[in-house]
């Protein structure tokens, strides 16, 4: 997992545990806040992964556009 995702999840869990320990109105604030933090961390992780995949696609396109000339020796080795 990504470091920020783990930190955000731990913070959200701490908020829920703290609100449960104090048994007050904190549950009303902490649970939705924890959900928002987890969703935000998940969206950031999703965006990071999408950017990585797009970067790899650019490398693939670059590799496809470069013409490779095989020598007779290469063709013999590949056969």
C-alpha positions in Angstrom: 0.0 0.0 0.0 0.9 3.6 -0.4 2.3 5.4 2.6 -0.3 8.2 2.7 -3.1 5.7 2.3 -1.9 3.8 5.4 -1.5 7.1 7.4 -4.9 8.3 6.4 -6.5 5.0 7.3 -4.8 5.0 10.7 -6.0 8.5 11.4 -9.5 7.7 10.4 -9.5 4.6 12.6 -8.1 6.7 15.5 -11.0 9.2 15.0 -13.6 6.4 15.1 -12.0 4.8 18.2 -11.7 8.1 20.0 -15.3 9.0 19.3 -16.5 5.6 20.5 -14.4 6.0 23.7 -15.9 9.4 24.6 -19.5 8.3 23.7 -20.6 11.8 22.8 -21.5 13.8 19.7 -18.0 13.1 18.3 -19.4 10.0 16.6 -21.5 12.3 14.5 -18.4 14.2 13.4 -15.8 11.5 13.4 -17.4 8.8 11.3 -18.2 11.0 8.3 -14.8 12.7 8.6 -13.1 9.3 8.7 -15.1 8.2 5.6 -14.1 11.4 3.7 -10.4 10.9 4.7 -10.4 7.3 3.4 -12.2 8.3 0.2 -9.7 11.1 -0.4 -6.7 8.9 0.2 -8.2 6.3 -2.2 -8.8 8.9 -4.9 -5.3 10.1 -4.5 -3.9 6.6 -4.8 -6.1 6.0 -7.9 -4.8 9.1 -9.6 -1.2 8.1 -8.8 -1.8 4.7 -10.4 -3.5 6.2 -13.4 -0.5 8.5 -14.0 1.9 5.6 -13.7 -0.1 3.6 -16.3 -0.2 6.6 -18.7 3.6 7.0 -18.3 4.1 3.3 -19.2 1.8 3.7 -22.2 4.0 6.6 -23.5 7.1 4.4 -23.2 5.3 1.7 -25.2 4.3 4.1 -27.9 7.8 5.4 -28.1 9.2 1.9 -28.4 6.8 1.0 -31.1 7.7 4.1 -33.1 11.4 3.2 -33.2 12.3 1.0 -36.1 14.6 -2.0 -35.3 16.9 -3.3 -38.0 17.9 -6.9 -37.5 21.1 -8.1 -39.1 21.4 -11.5 -40.7 23.2 -12.7 -37.5 20.2 -11.5 -35.4 17.7 -13.3 -37.6 19.8 -16.5 -37.4 19.9 -16.3 -33.6 16.1 -15.6 -33.3 15.2 -18.5 -35.6 
